[in-house]
Amino acid sequence: MQTQNTICKFDIQDIIKRVEGIVVALEQFRAINLESITNRGGVWHYTTISVGYSIVDVNISVYKYNMLADMQDLDHTIKCSRLVLDAVKKGDKMPKISFVWDVATSTPTFYRYYLATIIKASECPQCHKQYTKSGMNSHMGSLRCLRDTQIRDVQQAGYVIVDDPAATNAIRKSGIEFKIRPQALDMWVPAWVDKAIQDYRKSSEFAGLKLHEFLRAINGESIAIDQTDQTDGTQT
């Protein structure tokens, strides 16, 4: 599930419980609005959706009469949330629409709800972690993917990290079995690569090239130089 530009993983039953509670509250707001229209007076729940369509604000105010037009955002939010709930309960394909997910702020006169979207996750064939389909290409082969692949066996065995120097020393002396795995990975490159990156950062002459294009060009030159050195100065 994606909310506030963050990918989160939640249990389906938790989603159902939380969304149902919020939708009931929104439907109560709607019922109060309809009563206000009928009686031409009372409390009005004026709803707005943020431009980024990630937040729903409900402002409680003195009666504001604009027929049903003022309930369009509220009606839309309730409808989308109900559609998602029905799909989740039936196990159907998730509609790509935003629905209310969490209460961000709650006061006597103002409510703010976060919106979320359920997205289909894919499993990385290397580290077996869950990522979105769109993010999989950039993830695979990344340092995070390499690290997670290397620690997968100890995670599956139920091992956890002990980040306590005194405790790790005691564990070694006690004879208890432990595993060594990388918590982070460093990328080691030839010295010329680091120098090329520094030159790229300092100079504006390479502005027409992206860094990876610049490195690719320099890498081709370094190969040619290596071939020259190996053939007594005659390039092949």
C-alpha positions as CSV (number, residue, x, y, z in Angstrom):
1,M,0.0,0.0,0.0
2,Q,1.3,3.5,-0.9
3,T,0.4,6.4,1.4
4,Q,2.1,9.8,1.5
5,N,4.6,8.7,-1.1
6,T,5.7,5.8,1.2
7,I,5.3,2.1,0.5
8,C,3.8,0.3,3.6
9,K,2.8,-3.4,4.1
10,F,-0.3,-4.1,6.1
11,D,-2.5,-7.0,6.9
12,I,-5.7,-7.1,4.8
13,Q,-7.9,-7.5,7.9
14,D,-6.2,-4.4,9.5
15,I,-7.0,-2.4,6.3
16,I,-10.6,-3.5,6.4
17,K,-11.0,-2.6,10.1
18,R,-9.4,0.8,9.9
19,V,-11.0,1.9,6.6
20,E,-14.5,0.8,7.7
21,G,-14.3,2.8,10.9
22,I,-13.3,6.0,9.0
23,V,-16.0,5.5,6.3
24,V,-18.7,5.2,8.9
25,A,-17.6,8.5,10.3
26,L,-17.6,10.1,6.9
27,E,-21.1,8.7,6.2
28,Q,-22.3,10.3,9.4
29,F,-20.9,13.6,8.2
30,R,-22.8,13.2,5.0
31,A,-26.1,12.4,6.9
32,I,-25.7,15.6,9.0
33,N,-25.1,17.6,5.8
34,L,-28.3,16.2,4.2
35,E,-30.2,17.1,7.3
36,S,-28.8,20.6,7.2
37,I,-29.9,21.0,3.5
38,T,-33.4,19.8,4.5
39,N,-33.7,22.1,7.5
40,R,-31.7,24.9,6.0
41,G,-29.6,25.3,9.1
42,G,-27.2,23.6,11.5
43,V,-23.7,22.2,11.3
44,W,-22.0,21.7,7.9
45,H,-19.1,19.4,7.2
46,Y,-17.1,21.0,4.3
47,T,-14.7,18.6,2.6
48,T,-11.7,19.3,0.5
49,I,-9.2,17.0,-1.1
50,S,-5.6,18.1,-1.5
51,V,-4.1,18.9,-4.9
52,G,-1.8,15.9,-4.7
53,Y,-4.8,13.8,-3.8
54,S,-3.2,12.4,-0.7
55,I,-5.2,14.2,2.1
56,V,-8.9,14.7,2.8
57,D,-9.8,17.6,5.1
58,V,-13.2,17.9,6.8
59,N,-13.9,21.3,8.3
60,I,-16.8,21.6,10.7
61,S,-18.4,25.0,10.3
62,V,-21.6,27.0,10.8
63,Y,-24.1,26.1,8.1
64,K,-22.8,26.7,4.6
65,Y,-25.6,26.2,2.0
66,N,-24.6,25.2,-1.5
67,M,-26.9,22.4,-2.1
68,L,-25.2,19.1,-2.8
69,A,-22.2,20.6,-4.6
70,D,-20.3,21.0,-1.3
71,M,-20.5,17.2,-0.8
72,Q,-18.9,16.1,-4.1
73,D,-15.5,15.5,-2.5
74,L,-17.1,13.8,0.4
75,D,-19.2,11.6,-1.8
76,H,-16.3,10.7,-4.0
77,T,-14.1,9.8,-1.0
78,I,-16.8,7.5,0.5
79,K,-17.5,5.9,-2.9
80,C,-13.9,5.1,-3.6
81,S,-13.3,3.8,-0.1
82,R,-16.3,1.5,-0.3
83,L,-15.2,0.2,-3.7
84,V,-11.8,-0.7,-2.2
85,L,-13.4,-2.4,0.8
86,D,-15.6,-4.5,-1.3
87,A,-12.7,-5.6,-3.6
88,V,-10.5,-6.4,-0.6
89,K,-13.3,-8.5,1.1
90,K,-14.1,-10.4,-2.1
91,G,-10.4,-10.9,-3.0
92,D,-11.0,-9.1,-6.4
93,K,-8.4,-7.1,-8.3
94,M,-7.7,-3.9,-6.5
95,P,-9.0,-0.8,-8.2
96,K,-6.3,1.9,-8.7
97,I,-8.1,4.5,-6.7
98,S,-7.3,6.4,-3.5
99,F,-9.2,5.6,-0.3
100,V,-9.2,6.9,3.3
101,W,-6.7,5.1,5.4
102,D,-5.7,6.9,8.6
103,V,-6.7,9.8,10.8
104,A,-3.9,12.4,10.8
105,T,-5.6,15.1,12.9
106,S,-8.8,15.1,14.9
107,T,-10.3,18.2,16.7
108,P,-13.9,19.3,17.4
109,T,-13.9,21.4,14.2
110,F,-11.4,19.8,11.9
111,Y,-10.5,16.3,10.7
112,R,-7.6,15.3,8.4
113,Y,-7.5,11.9,6.8
114,Y,-4.7,10.3,4.8
115,L,-5.4,8.6,1.5
116,A,-3.7,5.5,0.3
117,T,-3.6,3.3,-2.8
118,I,-3.2,-0.5,-2.8
119,I,-0.5,-1.5,-5.2
120,K,0.6,-5.0,-6.4
121,A,4.0,-6.0,-5.0
122,S,6.5,-8.2,-6.7
123,E,9.1,-10.4,-5.1
124,C,12.7,-9.9,-6.0
125,P,14.2,-13.2,-7.3
126,Q,17.5,-12.4,-5.6
127,C,16.8,-11.1,-2.1
128,H,13.1,-12.2,-2.0
129,K,12.0,-8.9,-0.6
130,Q,8.7,-7.2,-1.8
131,Y,9.0,-4.2,-4.1
132,T,6.6,-2.5,-6.5
133,K,6.8,-3.5,-10.1
134,S,7.9,-0.1,-11.2
135,G,10.7,0.0,-8.6
136,M,12.0,-3.5,-9.3
137,N,14.4,-2.6,-12.1
138,S,16.2,0.0,-10.0
139,H,16.2,-2.3,-6.9
140,M,17.7,-5.5,-8.5
141,G,21.5,-5.4,-8.4
142,S,21.5,-2.4,-5.9
143,L,23.6,-2.5,-2.8
144,R,20.5,-3.0,-0.7
145,C,19.6,-6.0,-2.8
146,L,23.1,-7.5,-2.5
147,R,23.1,-7.0,1.2
148,D,19.6,-8.5,1.7
149,T,20.5,-11.5,-0.5
150,Q,23.6,-12.2,1.7
151,I,21.6,-12.0,5.0
152,R,18.6,-13.9,3.8
153,D,19.7,-17.3,5.3
154,V,20.2,-15.9,8.8
155,Q,16.9,-14.0,8.7
156,Q,15.1,-17.2,7.7
157,A,16.8,-19.0,10.6
158,G,15.5,-16.5,13.0
159,Y,18.8,-14.8,13.8
160,V,18.8,-11.1,14.8
161,I,21.6,-8.5,14.9
162,V,23.3,-7.8,18.2
163,D,24.6,-4.2,18.1
164,D,26.4,-4.2,21.5
165,P,30.2,-4.5,21.5
166,A,30.3,-5.8,25.1
167,A,27.7,-8.4,24.3
168,T,29.3,-9.6,21.1
169,N,32.6,-10.1,22.9
170,A,30.8,-12.1,25.6
171,I,29.0,-14.2,22.9
172,R,32.4,-15.1,21.3
173,K,33.8,-16.1,24.7
174,S,30.8,-18.1,25.6
175,G,31.0,-20.4,22.6
176,I,27.5,-19.7,21.4
177,E,27.1,-20.1,17.7
178,F,26.8,-16.8,15.7
179,K,27.0,-15.8,12.1
180,I,28.8,-12.9,10.5
181,R,26.9,-11.0,7.8
182,P,27.3,-7.5,6.3
183,Q,25.0,-4.9,7.7
184,A,26.0,-2.6,4.9
185,L,28.0,-2.9,1.7
186,D,30.7,-0.6,0.3
187,M,31.2,-0.3,-3.4
188,W,34.9,-0.6,-4.3
189,V,36.0,0.7,-7.6
190,P,39.4,1.3,-9.4
191,A,41.1,4.6,-8.3
192,W,40.6,6.1,-11.7
193,V,36.8,5.9,-11.3
194,D,36.9,7.9,-8.1
195,K,39.1,10.5,-9.8
196,A,36.8,10.7,-12.8
197,I,33.8,11.3,-10.6
198,Q,35.6,14.1,-8.8
199,D,36.6,15.7,-12.1
200,Y,33.0,15.4,-13.3
201,R,31.7,17.2,-10.2
202,K,34.3,20.0,-10.4
203,S,33.9,20.8,-14.1
204,S,31.0,22.3,-16.0
205,E,32.4,21.0,-19.4
206,F,30.7,17.7,-19.0
207,A,27.3,19.2,-18.4
208,G,26.0,17.7,-21.6
209,L,26.7,14.2,-20.3
210,K,25.1,12.4,-17.4
211,L,27.5,10.9,-14.9
212,H,27.0,7.3,-16.1
213,E,27.5,8.4,-19.7
214,F,30.7,10.2,-18.7
215,L,32.0,7.2,-16.9
216,R,31.1,4.9,-19.8
217,A,33.1,7.2,-22.1
218,I,36.1,7.3,-19.8
219,N,36.0,3.6,-19.3
220,G,36.2,3.1,-23.1
221,E,39.4,5.3,-23.1
222,S,40.9,3.3,-20.3
223,I,40.5,0.1,-22.1
224,A,42.1,1.5,-25.2
225,I,45.1,2.7,-23.1
226,D,45.4,-0.8,-21.6
227,Q,45.6,-2.3,-25.0
228,T,48.3,0.2,-26.1
229,D,50.4,-0.7,-23.1
230,Q,50.2,-4.4,-23.9
231,T,51.3,-4.0,-27.5
232,D,54.5,-1.9,-27.2
233,G,52.8,1.3,-28.1
234,T,50.9,-0.1,-31.1
235,Q,47.2,0.2,-30.5
236,T,45.0,-2.6,-31.8
